[in-house]
Amino acid sequence: MTGDLFGHDPPQRQAGGEVQLAMVLHGETAAAWLLAETMDRREARWVPKSECRRGEGRDENVWTLPTWMARDRGWM
């Protein structure tokens, strides 16, 4: 069993201290994305595009970001 108490799988760990998280895009500027784990915009946090990557195709809602940033935003 890989899920936690609520059925969520743990974030996938990547090389270089990165994680992949499924997020909802709430806004975008030239330099940053506004992301949240849910549809609730009040919980959204800004992340710089220079330090994060967005998935492509079917994975467009999967974001790769540094572990420290995910912890700082409260997503881990």
C-alpha positions, 0 to 999 in steps of 0.5 A: 500500500503506497497511499497515506491515511487519506489515499494520497501517494507520497510525492515522487522524489527526483534527483537534486532534491526535487519533488513532483506534485499534482497542483492546480494552476490559479494564475500566471505571470511572465515570471511565476505560477500561482499554484495550489493543491486544491481548487481553493484559490485562497490556499494558492502560493506563487512559485518562480518559473526559473526554479520549477518545471511544468509537465507536458501533455497529460502531465500538464498539472504535474509540477517539479520543484525543489523540495525546500520550496514545496516545504516552504509553501506547505505542500509537504 
